[in-house]
Amino acid sequence: MNKGTVWTIVGVVVAVVIAWVLVNVLFSLIAFAFKLLAVAVVAVIVYFVLRSVFRRAE
């Protein structure tokens, strides 16, 4: 094995590790954004339900 082949293999391994980390971070951000959106939708629904319940009580 010559020096160029070793550096090519090291470069491929480093590229795969960096890609793995970036994809992991990206999916974590997407999951967080989806959870945030779901919480916002549920909060709006609960707000309108509570508003209608307390409006009837008056």
mmCIF file of the N, C-alpha and C atoms, coordinates in Angstrom:
data_MODEL
# 
_entry.id   MODEL 
# 
loop_
_atom_site.group_PDB 
_atom_site.id 
_atom_site.type_symbol 
_atom_site.label_atom_id 
_atom_site.label_alt_id 
_atom_site.label_comp_id 
_atom_site.label_asym_id 
_atom_site.label_entity_id 
_atom_site.label_seq_id 
_atom_site.pdbx_PDB_ins_code 
_atom_site.Cartn_x 
_atom_site.Cartn_y 
_atom_site.Cartn_z 
_atom_site.occupancy 
_atom_site.B_iso_or_equiv 
_atom_site.pdbx_formal_charge 
_atom_site.auth_seq_id 
_atom_site.auth_comp_id 
_atom_site.auth_asym_id 
_atom_site.auth_atom_id 
_atom_site.pdbx_PDB_model_num 
ATOM 1   N N  . MET A 1 1  ? 0.855   -1.178 0.000  1.00 0.00 ? 1  MET A N  1 
ATOM 2   C CA . MET A 1 1  ? 0.000   0.000  0.000  1.00 0.00 ? 1  MET A CA 1 
ATOM 3   C C  . MET A 1 1  ? 0.900   1.240  0.000  1.00 0.00 ? 1  MET A C  1 
ATOM 4   N N  . ASN A 1 2  ? 0.604   2.171  -0.892 1.00 0.00 ? 2  ASN A N  1 
ATOM 5   C CA . ASN A 1 2  ? 1.420   3.376  -0.884 1.00 0.00 ? 2  ASN A CA 1 
ATOM 6   C C  . ASN A 1 2  ? 0.768   4.466  -0.042 1.00 0.00 ? 2  ASN A C  1 
ATOM 7   N N  . LYS A 1 3  ? 1.494   5.579  0.111  1.00 0.00 ? 3  LYS A N  1 
ATOM 8   C CA . LYS A 1 3  ? 1.055   6.654  0.992  1.00 0.00 ? 3  LYS A CA 1 
ATOM 9   C C  . LYS A 1 3  ? -0.275  7.268  0.529  1.00 0.00 ? 3  LYS A C  1 
ATOM 10  N N  . GLY A 1 4  ? -0.479  7.416  -0.773 1.00 0.00 ? 4  GLY A N  1 
ATOM 11  C CA . GLY A 1 4  ? -1.708  7.998  -1.307 1.00 0.00 ? 4  GLY A CA 1 
ATOM 12  C C  . GLY A 1 4  ? -2.932  7.167  -0.983 1.00 0.00 ? 4  GLY A C  1 
ATOM 13  N N  . THR A 1 5  ? -2.807  5.855  -1.043 1.00 0.00 ? 5  THR A N  1 
ATOM 14  C CA . THR A 1 5  ? -3.926  4.963  -0.743 1.00 0.00 ? 5  THR A CA 1 
ATOM 15  C C  . THR A 1 5  ? -4.328  5.068  0.728  1.00 0.00 ? 5  THR A C  1 
ATOM 16  N N  . VAL A 1 6  ? -3.346  5.142  1.617  1.00 0.00 ? 6  VAL A N  1 
ATOM 17  C CA . VAL A 1 6  ? -3.629  5.253  3.056  1.00 0.00 ? 6  VAL A CA 1 
ATOM 18  C C  . VAL A 1 6  ? -4.383  6.554  3.336  1.00 0.00 ? 6  VAL A C  1 
ATOM 19  N N  . TRP A 1 7  ? -3.912  7.661  2.742  1.00 0.00 ? 7  TRP A N  1 
ATOM 20  C CA . TRP A 1 7  ? -4.587  8.943  2.966  1.00 0.00 ? 7  TRP A CA 1 
ATOM 21  C C  . TRP A 1 7  ? -5.984  8.960  2.356  1.00 0.00 ? 7  TRP A C  1 
ATOM 22  N N  . THR A 1 8  ? -6.180  8.251  1.274  1.00 0.00 ? 8  THR A N  1 
ATOM 23  C CA . THR A 1 8  ? -7.520  8.151  0.681  1.00 0.00 ? 8  THR A CA 1 
ATOM 24  C C  . THR A 1 8  ? -8.464  7.412  1.620  1.00 0.00 ? 8  THR A C  1 
ATOM 25  N N  . ILE A 1 9  ? -7.999  6.324  2.190  1.00 0.00 ? 9  ILE A N  1 
ATOM 26  C CA . ILE A 1 9  ? -8.819  5.549  3.128  1.00 0.00 ? 9  ILE A CA 1 
ATOM 27  C C  . ILE A 1 9  ? -9.129  6.380  4.372  1.00 0.00 ? 9  ILE A C  1 
ATOM 28  N N  . VAL A 1 10 ? -8.115  7.084  4.897  1.00 0.00 ? 10 VAL A N  1 
ATOM 29  C CA . VAL A 1 10 ? -8.330  7.941  6.070  1.00 0.00 ? 10 VAL A CA 1 
ATOM 30  C C  . VAL A 1 10 ? -9.335  9.048  5.728  1.00 0.00 ? 10 VAL A C  1 
ATOM 31  N N  . GLY A 1 11 ? -9.221  9.637  4.549  1.00 0.00 ? 11 GLY A N  1 
ATOM 32  C CA . GLY A 1 11 ? -10.156 10.674 4.127  1.00 0.00 ? 11 GLY A CA 1 
ATOM 33  C C  . GLY A 1 11 ? -11.575 10.174 4.016  1.00 0.00 ? 11 GLY A C  1 
ATOM 34  N N  . VAL A 1 12 ? -11.745 8.987  3.489  1.00 0.00 ? 12 VAL A N  1 
ATOM 35  C CA . VAL A 1 12 ? -13.088 8.400  3.365  1.00 0.00 ? 12 VAL A CA 1 
ATOM 36  C C  . VAL A 1 12 ? -13.677 8.139  4.747  1.00 0.00 ? 12 VAL A C  1 
ATOM 37  N N  . VAL A 1 13 ? -12.883 7.599  5.661  1.00 0.00 ? 13 VAL A N  1 
ATOM 38  C CA . VAL A 1 13 ? -13.369 7.321  7.014  1.00 0.00 ? 13 VAL A CA 1 
ATOM 39  C C  . VAL A 1 13 ? -13.765 8.618  7.708  1.00 0.00 ? 13 VAL A C  1 
ATOM 40  N N  . VAL A 1 14 ? -12.923 9.656  7.596  1.00 0.00 ? 14 VAL A N  1 
ATOM 41  C CA . VAL A 1 14 ? -13.235 10.942 8.224  1.00 0.00 ? 14 VAL A CA 1 
ATOM 42  C C  . VAL A 1 14 ? -14.494 11.544 7.601  1.00 0.00 ? 14 VAL A C  1 
ATOM 43  N N  . ALA A 1 15 ? -14.643 11.453 6.293  1.00 0.00 ? 15 ALA A N  1 
ATOM 44  C CA . ALA A 1 15 ? -15.835 11.982 5.619  1.00 0.00 ? 15 ALA A CA 1 
ATOM 45  C C  . ALA A 1 15 ? -17.092 11.263 6.090  1.00 0.00 ? 15 ALA A C  1 
ATOM 46  N N  . VAL A 1 16 ? -17.030 9.957  6.265  1.00 0.00 ? 16 VAL A N  1 
ATOM 47  C CA . VAL A 1 16 ? -18.191 9.188  6.732  1.00 0.00 ? 16 VAL A CA 1 
ATOM 48  C C  . VAL A 1 16 ? -18.547 9.576  8.158  1.00 0.00 ? 16 VAL A C  1 
ATOM 49  N N  . VAL A 1 17 ? -17.542 9.749  9.012  1.00 0.00 ? 17 VAL A N  1 
ATOM 50  C CA . VAL A 1 17 ? -17.797 10.126 10.409 1.00 0.00 ? 17 VAL A CA 1 
ATOM 51  C C  . VAL A 1 17 ? -18.422 11.520 10.471 1.00 0.00 ? 17 VAL A C  1 
ATOM 52  N N  . ILE A 1 18 ? -17.893 12.476 9.710  1.00 0.00 ? 18 ILE A N  1 
ATOM 53  C CA . ILE A 1 18 ? -18.457 13.826 9.696  1.00 0.00 ? 18 ILE A CA 1 
ATOM 54  C C  . ILE A 1 18 ? -19.882 13.807 9.152  1.00 0.00 ? 18 ILE A C  1 
ATOM 55  N N  . ALA A 1 19 ? -20.120 13.059 8.092  1.00 0.00 ? 19 ALA A N  1 
ATOM 56  C CA . ALA A 1 19 ? -21.466 12.959 7.526  1.00 0.00 ? 19 ALA A CA 1 
ATOM 57  C C  . ALA A 1 19 ? -22.431 12.341 8.538  1.00 0.00 ? 19 ALA A C  1 
ATOM 58  N N  . TRP A 1 20 ? -21.987 11.332 9.262  1.00 0.00 ? 20 TRP A N  1 
ATOM 59  C CA . TRP A 1 20 ? -22.817 10.676 10.273 1.00 0.00 ? 20 TRP A CA 1 
ATOM 60  C C  . TRP A 1 20 ? -23.241 11.678 11.343 1.00 0.00 ? 20 TRP A C  1 
ATOM 61  N N  . VAL A 1 21 ? -22.294 12.467 11.825 1.00 0.00 ? 21 VAL A N  1 
ATOM 62  C CA . VAL A 1 21 ? -22.589 13.461 12.862 1.00 0.00 ? 21 VAL A CA 1 
ATOM 63  C C  . VAL A 1 21 ? -23.542 14.529 12.321 1.00 0.00 ? 21 VAL A C  1 
ATOM 64  N N  . LEU A 1 22 ? -23.298 15.015 11.117 1.00 0.00 ? 22 LEU A N  1 
ATOM 65  C CA . LEU A 1 22 ? -24.151 16.053 10.544 1.00 0.00 ? 22 LEU A CA 1 
ATOM 66  C C  . LEU A 1 22 ? -25.578 15.566 10.323 1.00 0.00 ? 22 LEU A C  1 
ATOM 67  N N  . VAL A 1 23 ? -25.720 14.358 9.836  1.00 0.00 ? 23 VAL A N  1 
ATOM 68  C CA . VAL A 1 23 ? -27.063 13.803 9.625  1.00 0.00 ? 23 VAL A CA 1 
ATOM 69  C C  . VAL A 1 23 ? -27.767 13.602 10.962 1.00 0.00 ? 23 VAL A C  1 
ATOM 70  N N  . ASN A 1 24 ? -27.027 13.168 11.967 1.00 0.00 ? 24 ASN A N  1 
ATOM 71  C CA . ASN A 1 24 ? -27.595 12.991 13.302 1.00 0.00 ? 24 ASN A CA 1 
ATOM 72  C C  . ASN A 1 24 ? -28.104 14.319 13.855 1.00 0.00 ? 24 ASN A C  1 
ATOM 73  N N  . VAL A 1 25 ? -27.309 15.361 13.717 1.00 0.00 ? 25 VAL A N  1 
ATOM 74  C CA . VAL A 1 25 ? -27.712 16.691 14.186 1.00 0.00 ? 25 VAL A CA 1 
ATOM 75  C C  . VAL A 1 25 ? -28.914 17.188 13.394 1.00 0.00 ? 25 VAL A C  1 
ATOM 76  N N  . LEU A 1 26 ? -28.895 16.994 12.088 1.00 0.00 ? 26 LEU A N  1 
ATOM 77  C CA . LEU A 1 26 ? -30.003 17.437 11.245 1.00 0.00 ? 26 LEU A CA 1 
ATOM 78  C C  . LEU A 1 26 ? -31.307 16.750 11.642 1.00 0.00 ? 26 LEU A C  1 
ATOM 79  N N  . PHE A 1 27 ? -31.266 15.441 11.839 1.00 0.00 ? 27 PHE A N  1 
ATOM 80  C CA . PHE A 1 27 ? -32.481 14.730 12.236 1.00 0.00 ? 27 PHE A CA 1 
ATOM 81  C C  . PHE A 1 27 ? -32.941 15.150 13.622 1.00 0.00 ? 27 PHE A C  1 
ATOM 82  N N  . SER A 1 28 ? -32.016 15.452 14.518 1.00 0.00 ? 28 SER A N  1 
ATOM 83  C CA . SER A 1 28 ? -32.397 15.936 15.850 1.00 0.00 ? 28 SER A CA 1 
ATOM 84  C C  . SER A 1 28 ? -33.112 17.283 15.745 1.00 0.00 ? 28 SER A C  1 
ATOM 85  N N  . LEU A 1 29 ? -32.607 18.164 14.891 1.00 0.00 ? 29 LEU A N  1 
ATOM 86  C CA . LEU A 1 29 ? -33.250 19.467 14.709 1.00 0.00 ? 29 LEU A CA 1 
ATOM 87  C C  . LEU A 1 29 ? -34.632 19.322 14.074 1.00 0.00 ? 29 LEU A C  1 
ATOM 88  N N  . ILE A 1 30 ? -34.755 18.420 13.120 1.00 0.00 ? 30 ILE A N  1 
ATOM 89  C CA . ILE A 1 30 ? -36.062 18.190 12.483 1.00 0.00 ? 30 ILE A CA 1 
ATOM 90  C C  . ILE A 1 30 ? -37.048 17.628 13.504 1.00 0.00 ? 30 ILE A C  1 
ATOM 91  N N  . ALA A 1 31 ? -36.602 16.698 14.334 1.00 0.00 ? 31 ALA A N  1 
ATOM 92  C CA . ALA A 1 31 ? -37.474 16.121 15.359 1.00 0.00 ? 31 ALA A CA 1 
ATOM 93  C C  . ALA A 1 31 ? -37.893 17.188 16.363 1.00 0.00 ? 31 ALA A C  1 
ATOM 94  N N  . PHE A 1 32 ? -36.951 18.064 16.752 1.00 0.00 ? 32 PHE A N  1 
ATOM 95  C CA . PHE A 1 32 ? -37.271 19.137 17.690 1.00 0.00 ? 32 PHE A CA 1 
ATOM 96  C C  . PHE A 1 32 ? -38.289 20.097 17.082 1.00 0.00 ? 32 PHE A C  1 
ATOM 97  N N  . ALA A 1 33 ? -38.103 20.453 15.820 1.00 0.00 ? 33 ALA A N  1 
ATOM 98  C CA . ALA A 1 33 ? -39.032 21.361 15.151 1.00 0.00 ? 33 ALA A CA 1 
ATOM 99  C C  . ALA A 1 33 ? -40.419 20.733 15.048 1.00 0.00 ? 33 ALA A C  1 
ATOM 100 N N  . PHE A 1 34 ? -40.480 19.431 14.755 1.00 0.00 ? 34 PHE A N  1 
ATOM 101 C CA . PHE A 1 34 ? -41.768 18.753 14.664 1.00 0.00 ? 34 PHE A CA 1 
ATOM 102 C C  . PHE A 1 34 ? -42.454 18.718 16.030 1.00 0.00 ? 34 PHE A C  1 
ATOM 103 N N  . LYS A 1 35 ? -41.698 18.437 17.094 1.00 0.00 ? 35 LYS A N  1 
ATOM 104 C CA . LYS A 1 35 ? -42.274 18.429 18.443 1.00 0.00 ? 35 LYS A CA 1 
ATOM 105 C C  . LYS A 1 35 ? -42.780 19.820 18.812 1.00 0.00 ? 35 LYS A C  1 
ATOM 106 N N  . LEU A 1 36 ? -42.011 20.842 18.465 1.00 0.00 ? 36 LEU A N  1 
ATOM 107 C CA . LEU A 1 36 ? -42.412 22.212 18.753 1.00 0.00 ? 36 LEU A CA 1 
ATOM 108 C C  . LEU A 1 36 ? -43.704 22.560 18.027 1.00 0.00 ? 36 LEU A C  1 
ATOM 109 N N  . LEU A 1 37 ? -43.822 22.157 16.771 1.00 0.00 ? 37 LEU A N  1 
ATOM 110 C CA . LEU A 1 37 ? -45.032 22.394 16.000 1.00 0.00 ? 37 LEU A CA 1 
ATOM 111 C C  . LEU A 1 37 ? -46.228 21.656 16.609 1.00 0.00 ? 37 LEU A C  1 
ATOM 112 N N  . ALA A 1 38 ? -46.024 20.407 17.023 1.00 0.00 ? 38 ALA A N  1 
ATOM 113 C CA . ALA A 1 38 ? -47.100 19.629 17.623 1.00 0.00 ? 38 ALA A CA 1 
ATOM 114 C C  . ALA A 1 38 ? -47.562 20.262 18.933 1.00 0.00 ? 38 ALA A C  1 
ATOM 115 N N  . VAL A 1 39 ? -46.627 20.733 19.747 1.00 0.00 ? 39 VAL A N  1 
ATOM 116 C CA . VAL A 1 39 ? -46.983 21.387 21.008 1.00 0.00 ? 39 VAL A CA 1 
ATOM 117 C C  . VAL A 1 39 ? -47.764 22.667 20.736 1.00 0.00 ? 39 VAL A C  1 
ATOM 118 N N  . ALA A 1 40 ? -47.362 23.425 19.727 1.00 0.00 ? 40 ALA A N  1 
ATOM 119 C CA . ALA A 1 40 ? -48.068 24.662 19.400 1.00 0.00 ? 40 ALA A CA 1 
ATOM 120 C C  . ALA A 1 40 ? -49.504 24.374 18.956 1.00 0.00 ? 40 ALA A C  1 
ATOM 121 N N  . VAL A 1 41 ? -49.699 23.364 18.141 1.00 0.00 ? 41 VAL A N  1 
ATOM 122 C CA . VAL A 1 41 ? -51.045 23.009 17.676 1.00 0.00 ? 41 VAL A CA 1 
ATOM 123 C C  . VAL A 1 41 ? -51.920 22.556 18.838 1.00 0.00 ? 41 VAL A C  1 
ATOM 124 N N  . VAL A 1 42 ? -51.383 21.703 19.702 1.00 0.00 ? 42 VAL A N  1 
ATOM 125 C CA . VAL A 1 42 ? -52.153 21.220 20.852 1.00 0.00 ? 42 VAL A CA 1 
ATOM 126 C C  . VAL A 1 42 ? -52.463 22.377 21.800 1.00 0.00 ? 42 VAL A C  1 
ATOM 127 N N  . ALA A 1 43 ? -51.517 23.289 21.991 1.00 0.00 ? 43 ALA A N  1 
ATOM 128 C CA . ALA A 1 43 ? -51.747 24.438 22.877 1.00 0.00 ? 43 ALA A CA 1 
ATOM 129 C C  . ALA A 1 43 ? -52.868 25.326 22.337 1.00 0.00 ? 43 ALA A C  1 
ATOM 130 N N  . VAL A 1 44 ? -52.906 25.546 21.042 1.00 0.00 ? 44 VAL A N  1 
ATOM 131 C CA . VAL A 1 44 ? -53.976 26.359 20.455 1.00 0.00 ? 44 VAL A CA 1 
ATOM 132 C C  . VAL A 1 44 ? -55.320 25.668 20.633 1.00 0.00 ? 44 VAL A C  1 
ATOM 133 N N  . ILE A 1 45 ? -55.376 24.368 20.426 1.00 0.00 ? 45 ILE A N  1 
ATOM 134 C CA . ILE A 1 45 ? -56.634 23.622 20.600 1.00 0.00 ? 45 ILE A CA 1 
ATOM 135 C C  . ILE A 1 45 ? -57.097 23.698 22.048 1.00 0.00 ? 45 ILE A C  1 
ATOM 136 N N  . VAL A 1 46 ? -56.181 23.477 22.989 1.00 0.00 ? 46 VAL A N  1 
ATOM 137 C CA . VAL A 1 46 ? -56.533 23.525 24.412 1.00 0.00 ? 46 VAL A CA 1 
ATOM 138 C C  . VAL A 1 46 ? -56.995 24.934 24.797 1.00 0.00 ? 46 VAL A C  1 
ATOM 139 N N  . TYR A 1 47 ? -56.338 25.948 24.257 1.00 0.00 ? 47 TYR A N  1 
ATOM 140 C CA . TYR A 1 47 ? -56.724 27.331 24.547 1.00 0.00 ? 47 TYR A CA 1 
ATOM 141 C C  . TYR A 1 47 ? -58.175 27.590 24.125 1.00 0.00 ? 47 TYR A C  1 
ATOM 142 N N  . PHE A 1 48 ? -58.528 27.183 22.913 1.00 0.00 ? 48 PHE A N  1 
ATOM 143 C CA . PHE A 1 48 ? -59.893 27.431 22.446 1.00 0.00 ? 48 PHE A CA 1 
ATOM 144 C C  . PHE A 1 48 ? -60.918 26.593 23.201 1.00 0.00 ? 48 PHE A C  1 
ATOM 145 N N  . VAL A 1 49 ? -60.550 25.378 23.596 1.00 0.00 ? 49 VAL A N  1 
ATOM 146 C CA . VAL A 1 49 ? -61.463 24.550 24.398 1.00 0.00 ? 49 VAL A CA 1 
ATOM 147 C C  . VAL A 1 49 ? -61.694 25.199 25.758 1.00 0.00 ? 49 VAL A C  1 
ATOM 148 N N  . LEU A 1 50 ? -60.625 25.631 26.410 1.00 0.00 ? 50 LEU A N  1 
ATOM 149 C CA . LEU A 1 50 ? -60.777 26.277 27.718 1.00 0.00 ? 50 LEU A CA 1 
ATOM 150 C C  . LEU A 1 50 ? -61.561 27.587 27.606 1.00 0.00 ? 50 LEU A C  1 
ATOM 151 N N  . ARG A 1 51 ? -61.320 28.329 26.554 1.00 0.00 ? 51 ARG A N  1 
ATOM 152 C CA . ARG A 1 51 ? -62.036 29.584 26.340 1.00 0.00 ? 51 ARG A CA 1 
ATOM 153 C C  . ARG A 1 51 ? -63.532 29.341 26.179 1.00 0.00 ? 51 ARG A C  1 
ATOM 154 N N  . SER A 1 52 ? -63.871 28.298 25.436 1.00 0.00 ? 52 SER A N  1 
ATOM 155 C CA . SER A 1 52 ? -65.295 28.012 25.252 1.00 0.00 ? 52 SER A CA 1 
ATOM 156 C C  . SER A 1 52 ? -65.933 27.478 26.533 1.00 0.00 ? 52 SER A C  1 
ATOM 157 N N  . VAL A 1 53 ? -65.192 26.716 27.319 1.00 0.00 ? 53 VAL A N  1 
ATOM 158 C CA . VAL A 1 53 ? -65.727 26.188 28.569 1.00 0.00 ? 53 VAL A CA 1 
ATOM 159 C C  . VAL A 1 53 ? -65.996 27.323 29.561 1.00 0.00 ? 53 VAL A C  1 
ATOM 160 N N  . PHE A 1 54 ? -65.027 28.228 29.693 1.00 0.00 ? 54 PHE A N  1 
ATOM 161 C CA . PHE A 1 54 ? -65.208 29.315 30.646 1.00 0.00 ? 54 PHE A CA 1 
ATOM 162 C C  . PHE A 1 54 ? -66.203 30.365 30.155 1.00 0.00 ? 54 PHE A C  1 
ATOM 163 N N  . ARG A 1 55 ? -66.422 30.466 28.867 1.00 0.00 ? 55 ARG A N  1 
ATOM 164 C CA . ARG A 1 55 ? -67.407 31.400 28.333 1.00 0.00 ? 55 ARG A CA 1 
ATOM 165 C C  . ARG A 1 55 ? -68.804 30.893 28.667 1.00 0.00 ? 55 ARG A C  1 
ATOM 166 N N  . ARG A 1 56 ? -69.013 29.585 28.611 1.00 0.00 ? 56 ARG A N  1 
ATOM 167 C CA . ARG A 1 56 ? -70.315 29.000 28.940 1.00 0.00 ? 56 ARG A CA 1 
ATOM 168 C C  . ARG A 1 56 ? -70.623 29.135 30.439 1.00 0.00 ? 56 ARG A C  1 
ATOM 169 N N  . ALA A 1 57 ? -69.585 29.086 31.271 1.00 0.00 ? 57 ALA A N  1 
ATOM 170 C CA . ALA A 1 57 ? -69.796 29.136 32.713 1.00 0.00 ? 57 ALA A CA 1 
ATOM 171 C C  . ALA A 1 57 ? -70.270 30.505 33.168 1.00 0.00 ? 57 ALA A C  1 
ATOM 172 N N  . GLU A 1 58 ? -69.938 31.542 32.427 1.00 0.00 ? 58 GLU A N  1 
ATOM 173 C CA . GLU A 1 58 ? -70.341 32.897 32.836 1.00 0.00 ? 58 GLU A CA 1 
ATOM 174 C C  . GLU A 1 58 ? -71.790 33.207 32.525 1.00 0.00 ? 58 GLU A C  1 
# 
